[in-house]
Amino acid sequence: MAENYTDPSGNTAQFRAFVESSPDPGAAAPAPPRLPLIAGIGAAVVLVVLVAWLALS
């Protein structure tokens, strides 16, 4: 192991500095847009209705 490695759990002050400097993994990725999902579901419903109408007529 490297000589200059310091264990962040060595003492409370080092651990708090380590935690505060770490990026938050939950806040990094924004939610994807919902418009393509809604449009895809709408297109699927229209397609099913169209196929059912053609099959029953």
N, C-alpha and C positions, 0 to 999 in steps of 0.2 A: 504494500500500500504506500502511497506517496507520503512523504514526510510533512508536507504542508497541508494535508487534509485535516480539517477540524470537524469534529462530530457536532452537529447542531443540537444534539440532546445533551451536550456537555454540561450546560447549566441553563437556568431558566431564561436569562437574558439572551443567550445565543439562540435558544429554541424559539422564543418570541420573535426575534429578528428574522429567523429562518421562515417561520410561518407567515409573517407579514410580507416577506419578499416573494413568496410563492404565488404564481398566478392562480386565480380561481377557475378550475376546469369547467364548472357549470355555467359560468357567465361568458364563456368564450364564443360559443356558437349561437347565433340568433335563430329564432324559429323560421322554418321555411315558409314561403308564401302559400296561402290556402287556395288562391284563385285557380291554379291548374288542377288541383284535386277536385274542387267543386265543378269545374268545367268538364273534367273527365267523367265524373259521376253523372252529370246531366246528359252528356253524350251517350253514355251507356244506357241510361233510362230511355232516351229517345230511340236508340237502336233496338232495344227490346220491344218497345211499343210498336215500332214500325214492322219488325219481323212478325209479331203476334197479329197485327192488323192484316199483313199480307197472307199469313197462314190461314186466317179465319175468313177471309173474303173470297 
